[in-house]
Amino acid sequence: MIPYRLIALIATLALSSPALAEIGRVKRVVGQAWVERSGQKLAPAPGFALSKGDTLATGRDGRLSITFIDNTRFSAGPNSRIALSEFRFDETSHKGQFVTKVDRGSLAVVSGQIAKEDPKAMQVRTPTSLLGVRGTRFVVNVP
């Protein structure tokens, strides 16, 4: 039998791993939508926890709404593919970095604490450009 303290230590290390750290949650799902994580397609529902490295994807009729831990809000439209490439956030200082990559589709954003603390800290990459966030609301559309 494995001692309780060893199980508690393993659980603590697993939950504190940066790769598994929660960066946001799905708030709304409409139509065909999924999250790609470690080569798997996961079916999100409201409350589904997201991690750095996840990719959001929607089908022809799909939409996803996300709220991140810095209060940034995303809405992904139909036929979208959006990678959550980099996300770091210090809840005390509100400093961090947020980089997403929109391969296709549309993304509406209301920026949160990361961009308010340092506008250069939030970036959206597309196949042809790199957008720096200078405002609090914007939309990206990649055909």
C-alpha positions, -999 to 999 in steps of 0.1 A, spaced: 0 0 0 13 35 -9 16 59 21 -10 87 21 18 114 23 34 101 -9 1 102 -27 -5 138 -14 30 148 -26 25 133 -60 -9 151 -63 6 184 -52 34 181 -78 10 172 -106 -13 201 -98 15 226 -95 31 216 -128 31 246 -152 21 224 -181 -11 214 -163 -19 248 -147 -53 262 -154 -53 294 -175 -90 298 -181 -123 281 -185 -149 275 -212 -180 296 -205 -201 287 -235 -201 261 -263 -224 262 -294 -224 236 -322 -193 216 -331 -163 227 -309 -133 209 -293 -101 214 -275 -69 197 -288 -45 187 -260 -16 163 -263 -29 149 -296 -64 143 -283 -97 160 -292 -116 168 -261 -152 179 -260 -155 210 -239 -185 220 -218 -190 251 -197 -165 249 -169 -139 230 -189 -104 240 -177 -79 251 -203 -41 249 -201 -12 266 -219 -6 247 -252 -43 239 -258 -57 246 -292 -94 257 -296 -112 245 -327 -147 250 -340 -166 235 -369 -189 251 -394 -216 258 -368 -193 261 -338 -185 289 -313 -166 289 -281 -165 316 -253 -136 316 -229 -127 336 -198 -90 335 -187 -77 339 -152 -66 375 -159 -102 383 -170 -94 383 -207 -124 371 -227 -123 352 -260 -151 344 -285 -141 320 -313 -164 319 -343 -171 292 -368 -143 273 -386 -117 286 -362 -84 272 -350 -66 291 -322 -36 280 -303 -30 292 -267 8 293 -273 20 312 -242 3 323 -210 19 335 -178 1 356 -152 11 368 -117 -21 374 -98 -3 398 -74 14 421 -98 -9 414 -128 21 410 -150 24 383 -175 25 373 -211 -2 360 -234 5 349 -270 -21 332 -292 -19 320 -328 -50 323 -350 -45 298 -379 -80 304 -393 -114 318 -384 -124 347 -362 -115 357 -327 -131 385 -307 -111 396 -276 -118 418 -246 -83 421 -230 -78 416 -193 -51 424 -167 -21 412 -187 -27 437 -215 -38 465 -191 -6 461 -171 16 460 -202 0 463 -237 31 447 -253 26 416 -232 -4 404 -253 1 393 -289 -20 376 -315 -2 358 -343 -18 350 -377 -2 332 -407 8 366 -421 12 390 -392 18 397 -355 -7 419 -337 2 438 -306 -27 446 -283 -31 484 -279 -68 485 -270 -92 466 -248 -115 452 -275 -106 439 -310 -115 412 -336 -92 391 -357 -104 374 -388 -82 350 -407 -98 335 -439 
